[in-house]
Amino acid sequence: MIRTLFLILLLAPIMVEAQPTTDEQLAAQYYNNGEFDKARLYYEKLYNSNPSDYYYQFYFETLLELQEFDNAEKLVKKHSRGSRSEERFMVDLGLVYAAMGKPEKAEDEFNDAIESLPNSVRRINDLAQRFVEENMLEYALRTYEYGKKLMDGQYPFEMQIAAIYGRQGKLDLMITAYLDVLENFPDRMTSVQILMSQSIDFDNPESEKAEKLRVELLQRIQENASRTIYTEMLIWMFIQQENFSAALMQAKALDKRKKGSGQDVYSLSMMCRSNKYYDVAVKGFEYIVETYPDGPLYQQAKSDLLSTLYNKVVESSYSQEDLEQLESLFIEALEPQELGRNAYTVPVMQKLARIQAFYLHDTQKALNTLNDAKSIPGINTRTDNELKMDLADVLVLHGDVWEASLLYMQIEKAFKEDVLGHEAKFKNARVFYYTGSFQYAQGQLEVLKASTSKLIANDALKLSLLISDNLNLDTNTRALQLFANADLYTYQNQYVMALASLDTLENEFHTHSLKDEVLFQKFIISEKQRDFDKATLYLEALVEQHPDDILADEALFRLGDIHQYQFHDEEKAAEYYKRIMFDYKGSLFGVEARKRFRAIVGEDTNRPINTIDTENGTP
């Protein structure tokens, strides 16, 4: 039995190889290779044994390719007998006559095919699509126009007609047809938007189609102000173009026309915030707050307005005055006559505490704000622990690292299998790292490498590698402790102390493996101080001196980010992103680098950088 099985396995490849190729496989192979004379023999045989529509179509096309027009004509007439879809075979017959050089007879067949149609949506669509397949777009249009009459307005075929106009390049007619669909069927807006996005390049600011759409929408809005469908389409178009200012203007007008509560403006404002168009988002939220002070969206819009202002300030080159003004706005919003201090406004209080602690460097005021938030009745367990996390973060900043550690451990215990618990565990491990308990920190970090949160897992991996790569058990841990001290000072915004620790490390350990981390830490300090010129110098030194170390690809990515968003030099940014793509192919930053590179120069990753239009950032 075993020997028999062995022989079967041994001979299996030979048996498979010996399997005869079927007539259908040979026919398809010859057809795809353009060997129509050989394909014809097999398709004739297959059709004669099984005269199905499938074999008919291939047999018919091979006869046309071989210019056997008489045989093709006979085949069509034979196969069409008794068929319920006689019109499609009239098209085939017309194709034969056209190939024979008999255009009048061909046209008669095509016209007869159209005029023989019954009032069936399926048959009308099938015939039109047959014409489309042969690129006979005018006949396809005539089919649909005739079909509209047959259906007596019950099915207008405007979507199909618009698509054909698009293929013909008849922009005005295409746009008119699509908008006519909305005139009669407003519930098809999503379908129209999908089809329009396939035909119109909204990313191109000079798109002729987009401009024609804008003009016709404005015209229809003026002619029929009561129909909101066209304003909604115009807003959608502006969003596709990322012209959020224009979209907001139309959204406000639509809201006034509908006498709504600001819902459309609110949705658009949230979209603007997600895309970091903070100025437009602020205007949108301000409109809701000012227009609907008693409306259902007032509190949410006010809260989101503050959150957007926070993002706008901290992500820009802010001044002390900007920060103080931002703090004042948050405090005013928490007054009893405004939002007040309650369970709903806890997120506002958390943001306020962050401003006070991490930007205005007043940790005591931040602790007071967070303790006030924790004392609010009605907050749930998760919110209470999130506030506890914020308190612990500020305590680390304040210098009470062991008090912070106790809070982190409480959160971890309460949310052991939750991302919140994993975050607390990581931050607690970082406390032990700051204080020199490297082995304990390493043990906690090893567990977190398997966290369900990719961000926490990556952070844990980075810190774990920092410790393991730079901790020599045969000597003292002074070098790593100096670096950990600098890391803590940086977190606490004590930049002079941080730089002093880093300088001491460099002076005492000239050849230590921490040299690349030292440069990166100095970059972080410069970035936090908004000194981007100095920040780039540290990153460039890291890449030049340590191209094979673990931070090199991140340094390149940060250089690209600074040049793209701070220096507004997209050509230089693209150079850094391209280096990651080609020199660090396994980088965690590879996907984002490729995405940004393509956004700047297009799909061709091998294209020379100097062909970029540096003013517009486009090819």
C-alpha positions, -999 to 999 in steps of 0.1 A, spaced: 0 0 0 27 24 10 47 15 -22 16 21 -44 11 55 -28 47 64 -34 44 54 -71 13 75 -74 30 106 -59 61 100 -80 41 97 -113 16 125 -104 35 153 -122 38 131 -153 1 122 -152 -9 158 -149 14 168 -177 -1 140 -198 -36 154 -194 -49 163 -229 -56 200 -236 -93 205 -244 -106 220 -277 -118 250 -258 -84 257 -242 -67 254 -276 -93 277 -292 -88 303 -265 -51 300 -268 -50 305 -305 -76 333 -303 -56 352 -277 -24 348 -297 -41 362 -328 -39 328 -347 -75 331 -359 -72 305 -387 -64 279 -361 -89 292 -336 -116 291 -363 -113 253 -367 -118 247 -330 -146 273 -325 -165 259 -355 -162 224 -340 -173 237 -306 -202 257 -320 -215 228 -341 -215 205 -311 -230 232 -288 -245 262 -306 -246 284 -275 -243 323 -276 -209 319 -260 -193 298 -288 -213 318 -314 -196 351 -304 -161 337 -306 -168 319 -338 -184 350 -353 -154 372 -344 -128 348 -358 -147 348 -391 -147 386 -392 -110 386 -384 -104 362 -413 -127 382 -436 -149 352 -442 -178 376 -446 -202 352 -464 -197 325 -437 -201 352 -410 -234 364 -426 -247 328 -428 -237 322 -392 -256 353 -379 -287 344 -399 -287 308 -387 -280 316 -350 -306 344 -348 -335 322 -359 -359 320 -330 -339 343 -307 -358 366 -284 -330 392 -287 -331 395 -325 -318 431 -324 -283 421 -312 -279 399 -342 -290 427 -365 -260 446 -351 -237 416 -359 -251 415 -394 -245 452 -398 -209 447 -387 -205 421 -414 -219 445 -440 -197 473 -428 -166 451 -430 -177 441 -466 -178 478 -476 -216 480 -477 -223 510 -454 -259 515 -465 -269 479 -457 -250 482 -424 -269 513 -414 -302 497 -423 -294 468 -400 -284 491 -371 -315 513 -375 -337 482 -377 -321 469 -345 -331 501 -327 -366 503 -342 -373 466 -334 -368 471 -297 -397 463 -273 -405 484 -242 -380 465 -221 -353 483 -200 -330 453 -201 -333 449 -239 -327 486 -245 -296 486 -222 -283 454 -238 -285 469 -274 -270 502 -263 -241 484 -246 -235 463 -277 -231 495 -296 -208 508 -269 -186 477 -271 -181 484 -308 -174 521 -300 -205 531 -320 -215 557 -295 -239 577 -317 -260 545 -323 -259 539 -285 -273 574 -279 -300 568 -305 -309 536 -288 -313 553 -254 -333 582 -270 -356 557 -287 -358 538 -254 -370 569 -236 -399 572 -260 -407 535 -256 -407 537 -219 -429 569 -220 -408 587 -194 -408 559 -169 -371 553 -173 -351 582 -187 -317 565 -192 -300 599 -183 -272 582 -164 -263 560 -193 -266 589 -218 -244 611 -196 -217 584 -195 -217 582 -233 -214 620 -236 -184 617 -213 -167 591 -235 -173 613 -265 -157 643 -248 -190 663 -250 -185 680 -216 -215 703 -216 -239 676 -226 -225 651 -201 -228 676 -172 -263 687 -183 -274 650 -184 -260 642 -150 -277 673 -135 -310 664 -152 -309 631 -134 -307 651 -101 -336 673 -113 -359 643 -115 -342 618 -91 -325 637 -62 -320 605 -43 -294 594 -69 -270 621 -58 -244 596 -46 -244 577 -78 -241 609 -98 -212 620 -77 -193 587 -81 -197 588 -119 -187 625 -121 -156 618 -100 -147 591 -126 -150 616 -154 -137 648 -139 -102 654 -125 -110 675 -95 -74 675 -84 -64 696 -114 -71 732 -106 -73 740 -144 -98 712 -152 -121 723 -180 -147 698 -169 -147 710 -133 -151 746 -144 -180 738 -167 -197 719 -138 -192 749 -115 -207 773 -140 -238 752 -147 -244 745 -110 -243 783 -103 -266 789 -132 -291 763 -119 -289 777 -84 -297 812 -97 -326 799 -118 -342 777 -91 -331 789 -57 -356 767 -39 -339 735 -52 -311 728 -26 -298 698 -46 -276 719 -68 -260 738 -39 -253 705 -22 -236 693 -54 -216 726 -56 -204 720 -20 -194 685 -29 -175 697 -59 -156 723 -38 -147 696 -12 -133 674 -40 -111 703 -50 -102 709 -13 -115 744 -18 -130 744 17 -134 782 20 -158 782 -10 -175 750 3 -181 768 36 -196 798 19 -221 777 1 -228 756 32 -237 787 51 -260 799 22 -276 764 21 -282 764 59 -299 798 57 -321 787 28 -331 755 46 -335 773 79 -316 745 95 -297 743 128 -262 744 112 -258 706 107 -244 709 72 -219 736 83 -209 715 113 -202 684 92 -181 705 68 -162 722 97 -153 688 112 -140 677 78 -119 708 75 -105 702 110 -96 666 100 -78 679 70 -60 706 90 -78 735 74 -81 751 108 -90 786 97 -120 774 77 -131 751 105 -129 779 130 -151 801 108 -176 772 105 -179 766 142 -181 803 149 -210 806 125 -229 779 144 -221 794 178 -231 829 167 -262 819 146 -277 793 169 -269 802 205 -299 782 216 -296 755 190 -289 718 196 -254 720 182 -242 750 202 -224 732 230 -207 707 206 -197 735 181 -183 756 210 -163 727 223 -150 718 188 -142 755 182 -119 755 212 -103 722 202 -96 735 167 -81 767 180 -59 746 202 -47 725 172 -42 757 152 -20 773 178 1 744 190 8 732 154 21 766 143 49 790 152 30 803 183 40 831 206 35 835 243 7 859 236 -10 833 214 -9 807 243 -22 832 269 -50 842 246 -59 806 240 -59 799 277 -83 828 283 -107 815 256 -108 781 274 -114 797 308 -141 820 295 -159 790 279 -159 772 312 -177 800 330 -212 792 344 -229 815 318 -212 797 290 -205 759 289 -198 756 326 -178 729 343 -197 696 340 -193 661 327 -198 673 292 -170 698 293 -144 676 309 -125 673 275 -124 711 274 -108 711 309 -83 684 298 -72 706 269 -69 736 292 -47 717 316 -25 707 287 -21 743 276 -12 753 312 12 725 318 30 718 285 29 752 269 26 778 296 47 757 320 24 763 349 20 727 363 3 737 395 -25 755 376 -28 724 354 -31 701 384 -58 723 399 -78 722 366 -75 684 364 -85 679 401 -115 702 396 -125 680 366 -121 648 387 -144 662 414 -173 668 389 -202 644 397 -215 621 370 -182 613 351 -178 576 342 -150 553 352 -132 556 319 -132 594 320 -121 594 356 -91 572 346 -83 594 316 -81 624 339 -59 603 362 -36 597 332 -35 635 326 -27 641 362 1 615 361 16 631 329 16 666 346 31 651 378 60 638 357 63 673 343 61 687 378 89 663 390 67 640 411 76 609 391 68 583 418 34 598 425 28 596 388 39 560 388 13 551 414 -14 566 392 -2 548 361 -3 515 380 -39 522 392 -50 528 356 -32 497 343 -49 476 370 -84 490 361 -79 486 323 -56 457 321 -67 445 286 -76 479 273 -55 504 252 -58 528 281 -42 503 304 -15 496 278 -7 533 275 -5 536 313 19 506 314 41 522 288 42 555 306 50 538 338 79 518 322 91 552 309 92 565 345 114 536 356 136 542 325 139 579 336 149 569 371 175 543 361 156 511 367 164 499 332 160 462 337 125 466 352 115 491 325 128 466 299 106 438 313 75 460 311 83 471 275 87 435 263 51 428 273 39 459 254 54 449 221 24 428 216 -1 456 223 -32 458 201 -23 495 197 2 498 169 14 532 183 20 519 218 37 487 204 60 509 183 68 532 211 76 503 234 98 487 208 118 519 203 124 524 240 132 488 245 158 489 217 173 520 231 178 503 265 190 470 251 213 485 225 230 509 249 231 490 283 264 473 289 260 450 320 298 447 324 302 484 332 282 511 349 250 526 334 261 563 335 259 570 298 224 556 295 214 574 327 227 607 314 206 602 283 175 592 303 180 624 324 181 645 292 150 627 280 131 635 312 143 671 312 131 675 276 97 661 286 97 687 314 107 715 290 139 721 310 159 724 278 191 739 293 193 710 317 186 685 289 213 699 267 238 700 296 232 663 302 237 655 265 269 676 264 282 657 294 274 624 278 293 634 246 323 647 265 326 616 288 318 590 262 333 600 228 326 567 210 294 555 228 266 539 207 243 566 220 257 593 196 229 590 171 203 592 199 220 623 213 217 640 179 181 630 176 173 643 211 189 676 203 167 677 172 136 671 195 146 700 218 152 724 188 118 713 173 100 720 206 117 754 207 104 760 172 140 764 159 137 744 127 169 756 112 189 741 141 166 711 141 175 702 105 212 706 112 210 679 139 190 656 116 214 660 87 243 653 109 226 621 121 219 609 86 255 617 74 273 603 104 250 573 112 233 562 80 231 526 91 217 532 126 181 527 136 171 564 136 184 572 101 151 566 83 131 585 109 156 614 106 151 615 68 113 615 73 115 643 98 136 663 74 110 658 47 83 668 71 100 700 81 109 710 46 74 703 34 53 719 62 77 744 78 100 756 50 74 749 23 101 735 0 83 704 -15 112 697 -39 136 692 -10 110 673 10 105 649 -20 142 642 -21 142 630 16 110 609 10 126 593 -20 157 583 -1 135 564 25 118 546 -4 149 535 -21 176 533 7 154 521 36 128 498 20 118 481 53 112 514 71 81 519 92 80 554 75 81 539 40 43 538 33 38 574 44 70 586 26 57 570 -6 23 586 -2 38 620 4 63 616 -25 35 607 -49 14 636 -37 42 659 -47 56 644 -79 29 620 -91 30 582 -96 65 580 -112 88 573 -83 118 572 -107 111 607 -120 139 632 -115 131 655 -86 141 687 -105 111 682 -129 88 692 -100 69 725 -103 82 738 -69 56 766 -68 26 744 -70 41 711 -59 28 693 -90 44 675 -120 
